[in-house]
Amino acid sequence: MQCDHQSDWTKQFLPDGSGVVPGPIAVELYNTTEACSFNMTVRYEGACPRIGPSQPIKQPLSAGSILIIIFLVTAVVYLVGGAIMNKSGGATGLELIPNLEFWKSLPQLIAEGASFCWTSLTSQSSGAEHTGYENI
């Protein structure tokens, strides 16, 4: 499509939905040994770049964005506050991290929880008798 501010497509359509394309149409035919193709150029006002001051789009924050902000602020307050409290108790290095033993054991706790969910969902038991529903 080629920019043309004078092109008016709204007046070219008939009540039955048919119509004609306004203005001249340039058609170039390319015939090569591999393929036959053509290039058609139509004048259209919508193809023109919009010139003017750009207005920033102001959208309110979504609920997910607000939750992420709250989570990050809470995490920073937790880490900084815990480190300050641990520092006042004489801790140094990794000991400054609040609840260090919990964070060290977290990967194992997650793996155990996932394993429990998997065995519960697939009705597998680990040596002990299954205490689920009985078959009818």
C-alpha positions as CSV (number, residue, x, y, z in Angstrom):
1,M,0.0,0.0,0.0
2,Q,1.2,3.5,-0.8
3,C,0.5,6.6,1.3
4,D,-2.2,8.9,-0.2
5,H,-4.0,11.4,2.1
6,Q,-6.5,12.2,-0.7
7,S,-7.7,8.6,-1.1
8,D,-11.2,8.0,0.4
9,W,-12.2,4.4,0.6
10,T,-15.5,5.0,2.4
11,K,-17.3,6.5,-0.6
12,Q,-16.3,3.7,-3.0
13,F,-18.4,0.9,-1.5
14,L,-22.0,0.1,-2.6
15,P,-24.8,-1.0,-0.2
16,D,-24.5,-4.6,-1.2
17,G,-20.9,-4.6,0.1
18,S,-19.2,-4.6,-3.3
19,G,-17.1,-1.7,-4.5
20,V,-14.1,-0.5,-6.2
21,V,-10.6,0.5,-5.1
22,P,-10.1,4.2,-5.4
23,G,-7.4,5.7,-7.4
24,P,-5.0,4.1,-9.8
25,I,-3.5,0.7,-9.1
26,A,0.0,0.0,-10.3
27,V,0.6,-3.7,-11.2
28,E,4.1,-5.0,-12.0
29,L,4.4,-8.5,-13.5
30,Y,7.6,-10.5,-12.9
31,N,7.9,-13.6,-15.1
32,T,11.0,-15.6,-14.5
33,T,11.9,-19.2,-15.3
34,E,11.3,-20.3,-11.7
35,A,8.0,-18.6,-11.0
36,C,5.5,-15.9,-12.1
37,S,4.8,-13.2,-9.5
38,F,3.3,-9.7,-9.5
39,N,3.4,-6.6,-7.3
40,M,0.3,-4.6,-6.8
41,T,0.4,-1.1,-5.3
42,V,-2.8,0.5,-4.0
43,R,-3.1,4.1,-2.6
44,Y,-4.5,4.2,0.9
45,E,-4.6,6.9,3.6
46,G,-4.0,4.3,6.3
47,A,-0.6,3.5,4.9
48,C,0.6,7.0,5.8
49,P,2.8,7.4,8.9
50,R,1.1,9.4,11.6
51,I,3.0,12.6,12.3
52,G,2.4,14.5,15.5
53,P,3.2,14.4,19.2
54,S,3.2,11.0,20.5
55,Q,1.1,10.5,23.7
56,P,2.3,7.9,26.1
57,I,-0.4,5.2,26.7
58,K,-1.3,5.3,30.4
59,Q,-2.6,2.0,31.6
60,P,-3.2,1.2,35.3
61,L,-1.1,-1.6,36.8
62,S,-2.6,-5.0,36.5
63,A,-3.3,-7.2,39.6
64,G,-0.3,-9.4,38.7
65,S,2.0,-6.4,38.5
66,I,0.8,-5.2,41.9
67,L,1.4,-8.7,43.4
68,I,4.9,-8.8,42.0
69,I,5.7,-5.4,43.4
70,I,4.4,-6.4,46.8
71,F,6.3,-9.7,46.7
72,L,9.6,-8.0,45.7
73,V,9.3,-5.2,48.4
74,T,8.4,-7.8,51.0
75,A,11.4,-10.0,50.0
76,V,13.8,-7.0,50.2
77,V,12.5,-5.9,53.6
78,Y,12.7,-9.5,54.8
79,L,16.3,-10.0,53.6
80,V,17.6,-6.6,54.7
81,G,15.8,-6.6,58.1
82,G,16.9,-10.1,58.8
83,A,20.5,-9.4,57.9
84,I,20.4,-6.3,60.2
85,M,19.0,-8.4,63.1
86,N,21.5,-11.2,62.5
87,K,24.4,-8.7,62.3
88,S,23.4,-7.2,65.6
89,G,23.6,-10.7,67.1
90,G,27.2,-11.1,65.8
91,A,26.7,-13.0,62.6
92,T,29.0,-12.7,59.6
93,G,29.1,-14.0,56.0
94,L,26.3,-16.5,55.1
95,E,25.0,-16.4,58.7
96,L,23.5,-13.0,57.9
97,I,20.8,-14.6,55.7
98,P,17.7,-14.9,57.8
99,N,16.5,-18.5,58.5
100,L,19.5,-19.9,56.7
101,E,18.8,-23.5,57.7
102,F,15.3,-23.3,56.2
103,W,16.6,-21.9,52.9
104,K,19.3,-24.7,52.8
105,S,16.6,-27.4,53.3
106,L,14.1,-25.9,50.9
107,P,15.1,-27.8,47.8
108,Q,14.8,-31.1,49.6
109,L,11.4,-30.1,51.0
110,I,10.2,-29.2,47.6
111,A,11.4,-32.6,46.2
112,E,9.7,-34.5,49.0
113,G,6.4,-32.5,48.4
114,A,6.5,-33.2,44.7
115,S,7.2,-36.9,45.3
116,F,4.3,-37.1,47.8
117,C,1.9,-35.4,45.3
118,W,3.1,-37.8,42.5
119,T,2.5,-40.9,44.6
120,S,-0.8,-39.6,45.9
121,L,-2.1,-38.7,42.4
122,T,-0.9,-42.0,40.8
123,S,-2.2,-44.1,43.7
124,Q,1.2,-45.6,44.4
125,S,2.3,-46.6,47.9
126,S,5.7,-46.8,49.3
127,G,5.7,-50.2,51.0
128,A,2.9,-49.4,53.5
129,E,-0.7,-50.3,52.8
130,H,-2.6,-47.8,50.7
131,T,-5.2,-46.1,52.9
132,G,-7.3,-44.6,50.0
133,Y,-10.8,-45.6,48.9
134,E,-11.6,-49.3,48.4
135,N,-12.7,-50.5,45.0
136,I,-16.4,-51.5,44.6
